[in-house]
Amino acid sequence: MARRRVVITGIGAVTPVGLTIDRYWESLVTGRSGIATVTRFDPSDFDAKIGGECADFDASNYLDRKVAKRLDRFAQFALVASDEAVKASGLNLDEEDRWRIGVVLGCGIGGLSELEEQHSRLESRGPAKVSPFTIPRLMANAASGNVSIAVGTKGPSLTVTSACASATNAMGEAANLLRHGVVDVVLTGGAEAALTPLALAAFASMKALSTQNDDPPRACRPFDRDRDGFVLSEGAGTLVFEEYEHAKRRGAPILAEFIGYGSTADADHITQPSETGEAASKAMELALADAEIAPDQVDYINAHGTGTPLGDKAESLAIKRVFGDAARKLVISSTKSSTGHALGASGAIELIATILAMKNGAVPPTINLDNPGEGCDLDYCPNTARDANIRIALSNSFGFGGHNACVLVKRMS
């Protein structure tokens, strides 16, 4: 059987710079930062006191109160983003074979806030006071499971956990389910809400986070010489992936075509990226090969670009290795400069930004990039959005554990 084509027919997002797609894009293209001093708990004693909170998110505005109460924040995000994506796609579940619709979501950590809360309750009040909802709230597959229940899908329901590459790996695997005829539609992407006291303290203890606490909106500085770590954030992104003929038959709005996926492992260090960028390069090469396109056909890269000293330099080196002379002609940006790093959700949030960039003919900027760092000598679209004719775009995600995942999308003519 010939490999089936995969298109994207709906998108939904919950982010620190917007709780809907329209608001998210408006914030990105105008260079608005979602980074601020943490408000969900008191960060006074923490080395890093800043984060990308979805500050205006109130689950009761979107979900039945009883449903919301039984969910950790990351699963709430997933349900809201998925609802927006399904509505945008025009998918009517009553007219579909639900066994042919799946859910594949990425999540790096799961319900960490629930784990912290219930452990505190155990220590202070004893085992009898631990909530019976603890496990259903904290398990990493709570997002995919609850989305499947809410939407009513009966095909494969899966969770991919590969740290900061989780959502991108999830989307790649979702595309493969469609390509090989297992399903006709997949809700895919990722969700994360790990901006908690334990996570903030633990990442800071690793020296992974920015401590530019005095000026939060300018703290996330991908590719800049003054970058000092990533900024922890939260959010979710859901995309409706659909087999092309199925989408065409129902007159679905086609936003882009998914054309390539590559995934590799550094096999080097559990947290630090390989300085050579070799495995990251290979993931990009595999995505290009999967799409059957040449490097010089890519117009835009949404970079992983977290703002860590090692990571940004290694990614730049990897891009130069893959694209050669064409690397100097590419437009690249890191939208994490606005949103912060939502860990397992980041790849989905960023592929949505990539699709919107193609659709709107504009590259969202890398804000806070004033003085490029050593080895960061490509065109990262600093500080101001730029009009661009984007036909094919790449989105990169690299995670702790040495996980590398890259996906390619194409604008539909």
N, C-alpha and C positions, 0 to 999 in steps of 0.2 A: 504494500500500500504506500502510495506517495505521501510524503510528509505534509501534513495539513498546515495551512497558514493560520497565524494567530494575530488577532487584532485587539485593541483596547477600546472599549465602548463606554466606560464610565469610570469616574475617579471621585474620591472623597478624602478629605484630610482634616485632621485635628492637629494644630501646630501652635508653638508659642507666638507666632506672628499672625495667626488667623485660624478660626474654627470652622471655616468653610473654604472651598476652593477659590472663590472670588476674592475673599479677604486675604488668603494666603498669597495669591499671585500679586495682588496690589502691593502688599508689604514687600515681597521680594524685589519687584521691579523698581520700587522707590527706595530701596536700600534701608528699610526699617529693621532695627534690631529687636529681637524678643528677649534679650538677655537683661536681667535685673537681679537685685539682691533677693535671695530666696525668702518667700513669705509663708510657705506651708509649715515651716518650723523655724525655730530661732537658730540662725547660723552663726551667732556671735563668737562662739568658741572654735569655729572651724577655720582652717587655713584658707579654703576656698568657700566664699560666702555667696556665690552667684550661680545662677542657672537659667535655663530656658523653660520657665513654667508656662503651662496653658492656663494662665491666671484667671481668665474669665469663664473657664469651663465649669458648669454646674450640671451634673448628670441628670438632675431632676427636670431640667429644661428639655431634655431629649427622651428620657426613658421613664417607664413606669417606676414609681418610687420603690416598690417591692423588688423589682428586677434590679434596679441600680444598687440597692442595699446588699444584694447578694454577689456583687461583682467588685473585684479590685479595680482601681482606676485604669489600668492598662486595658482591661477587657471592656470597660465603659467606652474608652476611646475607640476601640476596634468596632464596637457596635455602631457608634455614631458615624464614623468614617464609612463603614460599609453601607449604612442606610443611605447616605448621600450618594455613594457610588452607584448603588443599584437603581435609585431613582433617576440619576443622570443617564443611565444606560437604557432606560425604558423597558427593562426586563420585567415581564409579567410572569411570575412563578406559576400562576394558575393555568397558563398556556404552555408550560414547559414540562418535560420529563425530569422530575426532580432527581432521579437516579443519575442523570447526565450532567448534574451541576455539582461542583466540588468547592472546597475551601482549603486554601494552602496559605497559612500566615506564618510570618517569622516573628520570633520573640527571643531576645537574648537572655533575659533574666526572669521575667514573670512577675508574680505578685509580691514583690519585695516589701512593700509597705505593710501588706497583710502579715507577712512573716514577722516583721519587726514588732508590729502591734500585738500579735498573739503571743510572741515570746515574752514580751514585757508583761502581758497579762498572766502568763504561766508563772513567771518569777514572782510577781507581786501578789497574786490572788489564788494561785494554785491551779492544778490541772482541771478541776471541775468547771472553771470559768473560761476555758479555751473554747472559742466558738466552733460549733459543728460545721460552719461554712468555711473554716480555715483552708482545708485542702482544695475544695472547689474554687476558692478565690485565688490561691497562690500558684496553682499549677500552671506551667508555661503554656499548656494547651487550652487554658480557659478561654482565650480570645477566639481561637478557631472553633472550639466546641460551642460557645455561646452564639457566635455568628451563624453557624450552621442551624442551631435551634431557632434563632430569631427569624432567619430568612426562610428556613424550611428546605435547605438543600440536603440531599440524601446520597450524593456521590462521595468520593474520598474526602475526609476531613483530616488535615494534617498540620503539624507544627514543625517548623524548621528552626533549630537553634544553632547558630554559628556566630555568636557574638555580634559584632557590628556588621557582619555580612548576612545576617539572618534573613532580612526581608528580600534582599537581592537573590540569595539562594532560593528562597521560597518562590519568587516570581519565575526564576529559571525553571524550577521543577514543575511549577504550574503550567508553564508553556509546553513542557515535554508531555504532560498528561494530555493536553489538547492536540499536540502534534501527532501523537500516536493513537488517537481515537478513543481514549479512555473516557473522556467527557467532552461536552460541547461548550461549557461555560465554567470558569473558575473565578471565585472571589479570592484575590491574593494581595499580598502586601505585608504589613507588619505593624506591631503595636508595642509600646514600651512606656512604663511609668516608674522608672527607677531613680527619680530625683528624691531620694529619701535620706535621712540622717546617716544610716550605715553606708550607703553607696557613696555619698558625698565624702564622708570621712575616709572610706577605703580607697577610692580613686585618688584622693589628695595624698594619702599616705604613700601611694606609689609614685608620687610626683608627676601624675599624668594630667592634672588639671591646671588651668590658668588661675593664678592668684591675683589678677589685676582687679581687685575688689573695689577700688576707688572710682573706676569708670566702667561699670558693667557693659554698657552698649558697645564699648570698643575693646572688650577683653578677648573676644574670639577673632584671631588675626591670622587666618590661613595664608601661608606663603610669605608672610611679612617677617622681617628680621627680628622684630620684637615679640614674636609669638612665644608663648611659654606653656602651652598645653591646651587641651580642649575644654569646652564648657559643657557640662552635663545638662541635658534637656530631656523632654518627654514629648509624646505625641503618637499619632497613628496615620497611616495612609493605606487606603484600599483601592485596588484597581479591578475592574471587571475585564478579565481576559476571555476572549471568545473565538471560537473557530470561525474563520472568515465567511464561509458560505452560510453558516447558521446566522451570523450577524446580518449578512446581506438579505437573507430571506425575510427577516423580521423588520427590515428597514432601520436598523440600529444606527445611532450616530457613531461613526468610526473616527476616533481621535488620532490613532497612530497604529502602525503595525510593529509587532515584536519580531525582530529578525535574528537576534543572536544572543548567545549565552555562553560564558566561559567561567570555569571555576577551578582553582588550584589551591595547594597548600605550600607555605614557606618551608615547613619541616626544619625550622631553625630555632625560634624562641617563642615562649608562650605568650609574651606580651609585646615585645619589641618587633617592629617590622624589619624584614631583611634589608640591610642598607643597600644591597645591590639592586633591589626591586625586581629580581629575576622572575620570581613566581607571580608577582603582580603583572609583569609584562606578559607572561605566558597566558594568564587569564584573559587579558585583552586580546592577545593573538587568537586564542580559542574562540572568543566571541566573534571576531572578524571572520574567522574561518567558517564558523557556524552560519554566519550571515552571507557567506560567499561574496564579501566585498573587500576592496583594497583599502589600506590605511588612509590614502589620500581622498577617499570618498566621505570620510567623517568630517562634519562641520563644527561640532561642539562636543565638549566633554564636561559633564557635571562631575567634578572631582570628589574623591573621598574627603580630601582637604580638611583635616580636623583642627589644624593649628598646633600640632605637636612638632617640635624641632626635627625629630627623626622622620616622622611619617610624611610630611609635606615634601621634604627633600627626596625621599625614596620614591614617592609617587611621580615627582617631576622627572626623575631619572628613568623610571619605568616607561613613562609616556614617550620620552625622547628615544628610548631603545626601540619601541614598537613603531613609532611614526616617522623616525628619521628626519629628513628635511621637512616633511609635512608638519612636524610638530610645531614649527615656527609659524605656520599659517593657521593653526587651530585656535579657536576661542575656547577658553577654559574658565570655569568659575566654581567656587565653593559656596553653595547656599547655606552651609553650616555657619558661615560668618554671620548670618542673620538669625538662624534658628537654634544654633548650638547643636550638640550631638545627641540625638535620640537613640543611640545604640542600635538595638535590633529593629527599630522602626525606620531608621534613617534612610535605608536604600529605597523604601517605598515612597517616603516623603520626597526624596530627591528625584526619583524617576517621574513622579508627578510634575515636579518643577521642570524637568527636561521636556516632557510632553507639552507643557504650557509654553515653554520657550519656543518650541517648534510651531505651535499653533498661533502664537501671537507675534512671531517674528522678532523676538527680542531676547537677548541674553541677560539674565539677572546678574548683578555684579557680585564680586567678592568685596564686601565692605571691609574697612579697616586695613586695607592693603596700601600702605604709604611708601614703604621701602622694602622691596623684595629681598628675601634672605638669600644667603649663599646657596647656589644650586637651583634656586627658584627663578629661572630666567625665561619663562614662557609667558604667553599672553593670558593673564588670569582675569581680564576684564575688571580692573580695579575701580571700586567705588561708585561707578555710574553704569547703569544699564546701557546696552548698545543694540541698535537695530541690526538684525542679521537674518539672512535667508538660510534657515537650518533645515536641511533635507534628511540627514542622518545624524544621530547623536548617540553618545556612549555615556553610561553612568557607572561609576566605580564604587565598590564597597570593599573595605579590607578590615579584618577583625582580629582581636586577641585569639590566640591559638594558631595564628598564621593563615586564617581563612581569607581567600580572595575570591570575589565574585564580580563579574562585569556583564552588563546587558546592553544591547543595541536596539534602538527603535528607529523607525522610518516614518516620515510624514506621508500620509496618503494623498495622492494627487487628486 
